[in-house]
Amino acid sequence: MLRSFISIIVLACVVSAAESCVTNSEGRKSFNMIGDGQMNNLGDDAYKEVLTKAQKEGKLLSKSSPKHEVVERIGLRIAAASKADFKWEFAVIDDPKTVNAFCLPGGKIAVYTGIMPVAQTEAALAVVMGHEVAHATMRHGAERMSQQLAIAGLATAADISLKDSKNRDLWMAALAVGANFGVILPYGRGHETEADSVGLKYAASAGYDPSAAPELWKRMGASGMSPPEFMSTHPDPSNRSRALAAMQDQVKPLYDGSEKQTDRPLPK
């Protein structure tokens, strides 16, 4: 029992200490064991797989389509605002049931058409894309992989230390639950909150009205299908809406100093 408690304590201490290894551009201390080159290669490979699958299924929209045009136009402005030295690529996947978008390490962006009716306008889509680009520029993927590697190593050590315990299965289950709700999920929510903040700055700097953000997240949460926040890697949509509303005074100068873009409806 003592060894199991020690294992849990070591897990918490090591992850906390590891988070202080690097300070990112937002001033947050973070843990990153994986180099940019390796992450960018992983991003390239994953992106090719997604696009190949979409193309085989006839879901990859042509670059000449109106939806691709608007995504690339917004994306290039967000990319310029981020000042990230990535090899940017953009794709639109025709899947009305998937309300999602992503930006993989290295600047590989895909938007699913299902998010467009929720976004409704170019400014709201810029908020979504700014958020996804922020995940890449803040190197959240590398942090999550580093965290998982650290937890996996410590879990293995705990498993070995408990091999002779009659309560081994019980303590390993407790360790897994503790790691998930105490470390992994809050860590994910922290990334989402940071991406919301940084992404809103990108959108405002790119000339898109940041006041679109709170209403976007109200619409996102309208389905009522979000799990309780403590059980999710994402903050509750209503909490995100309030946080983004509270940021408006902070990002307004960025928007006012930008080349403002007309907030047009997204193509149907």
C-alpha positions as CSV (number, residue, x, y, z in Angstrom):
1,M,0.0,0.0,0.0
2,L,2.8,2.4,0.9
3,R,4.5,1.8,-2.4
4,S,1.3,2.5,-4.3
5,F,0.8,5.8,-2.5
6,I,4.5,6.6,-3.3
7,S,3.8,5.8,-7.0
8,I,0.8,8.1,-7.1
9,I,2.7,10.9,-5.4
10,V,5.7,10.4,-7.7
11,L,3.4,10.6,-10.8
12,A,1.9,13.9,-9.6
13,C,5.3,15.4,-8.7
14,V,7.1,14.4,-11.9
15,V,4.4,15.8,-14.1
16,S,4.3,19.0,-12.1
17,A,8.1,19.3,-12.3
18,A,8.2,18.5,-15.9
19,E,5.7,21.3,-16.7
20,S,8.3,23.8,-15.6
21,C,10.9,22.8,-18.1
22,V,10.0,25.2,-20.9
23,T,8.2,28.6,-21.0
24,N,6.1,29.1,-24.1
25,S,5.3,32.4,-25.9
26,E,2.3,33.0,-23.6
27,G,4.5,32.8,-20.5
28,R,3.2,29.3,-19.4
29,K,5.7,26.7,-18.2
30,S,5.4,23.5,-20.2
31,F,6.9,20.1,-20.8
32,N,8.1,19.1,-24.2
33,M,10.3,16.0,-24.9
34,I,9.7,16.0,-28.7
35,G,11.4,18.2,-31.3
36,D,9.5,20.4,-33.8
37,G,11.0,18.5,-36.7
38,Q,9.7,15.1,-35.5
39,M,6.2,16.6,-34.7
40,N,6.0,18.3,-38.1
41,N,6.8,15.0,-39.8
42,L,4.1,13.3,-37.7
43,G,1.7,16.1,-38.7
44,D,2.5,15.7,-42.4
45,D,2.0,11.9,-42.3
46,A,-1.3,12.2,-40.4
47,Y,-2.6,14.9,-42.8
48,K,-1.8,12.8,-45.8
49,E,-3.7,9.9,-44.3
50,V,-6.8,12.1,-43.6
51,L,-6.8,13.6,-47.1
52,T,-6.2,10.3,-48.8
53,K,-9.2,8.8,-47.0
54,A,-11.3,11.8,-47.8
55,Q,-10.4,11.7,-51.4
56,K,-11.2,8.0,-51.7
57,E,-14.6,8.7,-50.2
58,G,-15.2,11.6,-52.6
59,K,-15.3,14.1,-49.7
60,L,-12.3,16.2,-50.4
61,L,-13.5,19.5,-51.9
62,S,-11.7,21.0,-54.9
63,K,-9.4,24.0,-54.3
64,S,-11.6,25.9,-56.7
65,S,-14.8,25.4,-54.6
66,P,-16.3,28.4,-52.8
67,K,-15.9,26.7,-49.4
68,H,-12.2,25.9,-50.0
69,E,-11.6,29.5,-51.2
70,V,-13.0,31.0,-48.1
71,V,-11.2,28.6,-45.8
72,E,-7.8,29.2,-47.5
73,R,-8.4,33.0,-47.6
74,I,-9.2,33.1,-43.8
75,G,-6.4,30.6,-43.1
76,L,-3.7,32.6,-44.8
77,R,-4.7,35.7,-42.8
78,I,-4.6,33.7,-39.5
79,A,-1.3,32.2,-40.5
80,A,0.2,35.6,-41.1
81,A,-1.1,36.9,-37.8
82,S,0.4,33.9,-36.0
83,K,3.9,34.7,-37.5
84,A,4.6,30.9,-37.4
85,D,7.1,29.7,-39.9
86,F,5.1,26.7,-41.1
87,K,4.5,25.2,-44.5
88,W,0.8,26.0,-44.5
89,E,-1.7,23.7,-46.3
90,F,-5.5,23.9,-46.3
91,A,-8.3,21.4,-47.1
92,V,-12.0,21.2,-46.8
93,I,-13.7,17.9,-46.2
94,D,-17.4,17.6,-47.1
95,D,-18.9,15.9,-44.1
96,P,-22.0,17.7,-42.8
97,K,-22.2,15.6,-39.7
98,T,-18.7,16.4,-38.4
99,V,-18.6,19.8,-36.6
100,N,-14.9,20.1,-36.5
101,A,-11.6,21.5,-37.8
102,F,-8.0,20.9,-37.0
103,C,-4.5,22.2,-37.5
104,L,-1.7,19.6,-37.2
105,P,1.9,20.4,-36.3
106,G,3.6,22.3,-39.1
107,G,0.4,24.1,-40.2
108,K,-1.7,21.4,-41.9
109,I,-5.3,22.7,-41.6
110,A,-8.6,20.9,-42.4
111,V,-12.1,22.2,-42.0
112,Y,-15.1,19.9,-42.1
113,T,-18.2,21.3,-43.7
114,G,-20.3,20.4,-40.7
115,I,-18.9,23.3,-38.8
116,M,-19.9,26.0,-41.3
117,P,-23.7,26.1,-40.4
118,V,-22.7,26.5,-36.8
119,A,-20.1,29.2,-37.5
120,Q,-22.4,31.0,-40.0
121,T,-20.0,33.8,-40.8
122,E,-16.4,34.3,-41.8
123,A,-15.5,36.0,-38.5
124,A,-16.8,33.0,-36.5
125,L,-14.9,30.6,-38.8
126,A,-11.8,32.7,-38.2
127,V,-12.3,32.3,-34.5
128,V,-12.4,28.5,-35.0
129,M,-9.4,28.4,-37.3
130,G,-7.5,30.8,-35.0
131,H,-8.1,28.4,-32.2
132,E,-6.8,25.4,-34.2
133,V,-3.7,27.3,-35.4
134,A,-3.0,28.2,-31.8
135,H,-2.8,24.5,-30.9
136,A,0.0,24.1,-33.4
137,T,1.9,27.3,-32.6
138,M,1.7,26.6,-28.8
139,R,3.0,23.1,-29.6
140,H,0.2,21.4,-27.7
141,G,0.5,18.2,-29.6
142,A,4.1,17.7,-28.5
143,E,3.2,18.5,-24.9
144,R,0.4,16.0,-24.9
145,M,2.6,13.3,-26.4
146,S,5.3,14.1,-23.8
147,Q,2.8,13.9,-21.0
148,Q,1.5,10.6,-22.2
149,L,5.1,9.2,-22.4
150,A,5.8,10.3,-18.9
151,I,2.6,8.9,-17.5
152,A,3.1,5.6,-19.3
153,G,6.6,5.2,-17.9
154,L,5.5,6.0,-14.4
155,A,2.5,3.6,-14.7
156,T,4.9,0.8,-15.7
157,A,7.1,1.6,-12.7
158,A,4.0,1.5,-10.4
159,D,2.9,-1.8,-12.0
160,I,6.3,-3.4,-11.2
161,S,6.4,-2.0,-7.6
162,L,2.9,-3.5,-6.9
163,K,3.5,-6.9,-8.5
164,D,3.4,-8.7,-5.1
165,S,0.5,-6.8,-3.7
166,K,-2.9,-8.5,-3.2
167,N,-4.6,-5.2,-4.0
168,R,-2.5,-4.6,-7.2
169,D,-5.5,-4.4,-9.5
170,L,-7.4,-2.0,-7.2
171,W,-4.4,0.3,-6.8
172,M,-3.6,0.3,-10.5
173,A,-7.2,1.2,-11.3
174,A,-7.0,4.1,-8.7
175,L,-3.8,5.3,-10.3
176,A,-5.4,5.3,-13.8
177,V,-8.5,7.2,-12.6
178,G,-6.3,9.7,-10.7
179,A,-4.0,10.3,-13.7
180,N,-7.0,10.8,-16.0
181,F,-9.1,13.2,-13.9
182,G,-6.2,14.8,-12.0
183,V,-3.7,15.3,-14.8
184,I,-4.8,14.4,-18.4
185,L,-8.2,16.0,-18.6
186,P,-7.3,19.3,-16.8
187,Y,-4.2,19.4,-18.9
188,G,-6.4,19.1,-22.0
189,R,-8.8,21.8,-20.8
190,G,-5.8,24.1,-20.1
191,H,-4.7,23.6,-23.7
192,E,-8.2,24.4,-25.0
193,T,-8.4,27.6,-22.9
194,E,-5.0,28.7,-24.1
195,A,-5.9,28.0,-27.7
196,D,-9.2,30.0,-27.2
197,S,-7.2,33.0,-25.9
198,V,-4.3,32.9,-28.4
199,G,-6.6,32.0,-31.3
200,L,-8.9,35.0,-30.6
201,K,-5.8,37.3,-30.7
202,Y,-4.9,35.8,-34.1
203,A,-8.4,36.3,-35.5
204,A,-8.6,39.9,-34.3
205,S,-5.1,40.7,-35.6
206,A,-6.1,39.1,-39.0
207,G,-9.0,41.6,-39.2
208,Y,-11.9,39.4,-38.1
209,D,-14.4,40.8,-35.5
210,P,-13.6,39.1,-32.2
211,S,-17.1,39.7,-30.9
212,A,-18.2,36.8,-33.0
213,A,-16.5,34.4,-30.5
214,P,-18.9,34.4,-27.6
215,E,-22.0,33.9,-29.8
216,L,-20.2,31.1,-31.7
217,W,-19.7,29.1,-28.5
218,K,-23.3,29.7,-27.4
219,R,-24.3,28.0,-30.7
220,M,-21.7,25.3,-30.2
221,G,-23.3,24.5,-26.8
222,A,-26.9,24.7,-28.0
223,S,-27.1,20.9,-28.6
224,G,-26.7,20.2,-24.9
225,M,-24.5,17.2,-25.7
226,S,-21.4,18.3,-23.8
227,P,-20.3,16.0,-20.9
228,P,-19.7,17.6,-17.5
229,E,-16.6,19.7,-17.7
230,F,-14.6,17.6,-15.1
231,M,-15.1,14.6,-17.4
232,S,-14.0,16.3,-20.6
233,T,-10.8,17.5,-22.2
234,H,-12.7,20.6,-23.3
235,P,-14.1,23.4,-21.1
236,D,-17.9,23.7,-21.1
237,P,-19.1,25.8,-24.1
238,S,-21.0,28.3,-21.8
239,N,-17.8,28.8,-19.8
240,R,-15.8,29.3,-23.0
241,S,-18.4,31.9,-24.2
242,R,-18.1,33.9,-21.0
243,A,-14.3,33.7,-21.0
244,L,-14.2,35.0,-24.6
245,A,-16.6,37.7,-23.8
246,A,-14.4,38.8,-21.0
247,M,-11.4,39.0,-23.4
248,Q,-13.1,41.5,-25.8
249,D,-11.5,44.7,-24.3
250,Q,-8.1,43.0,-24.5
251,V,-8.3,42.1,-28.2
252,K,-10.2,45.1,-29.4
253,P,-7.0,47.1,-30.0
254,L,-5.7,44.3,-32.2
255,Y,-8.9,44.4,-34.2
256,D,-8.9,48.2,-34.4
257,G,-5.4,48.2,-35.7
258,S,-5.9,45.5,-38.3
259,E,-7.0,45.5,-41.9
260,K,-10.7,44.8,-41.0
261,Q,-12.4,42.2,-43.1
262,T,-16.1,42.3,-44.1
263,D,-18.0,39.6,-42.1
264,R,-19.7,37.8,-44.9
265,P,-22.0,34.7,-44.5
266,L,-20.3,31.4,-45.2
267,P,-21.1,29.7,-48.5
268,K,-24.0,27.1,-48.2
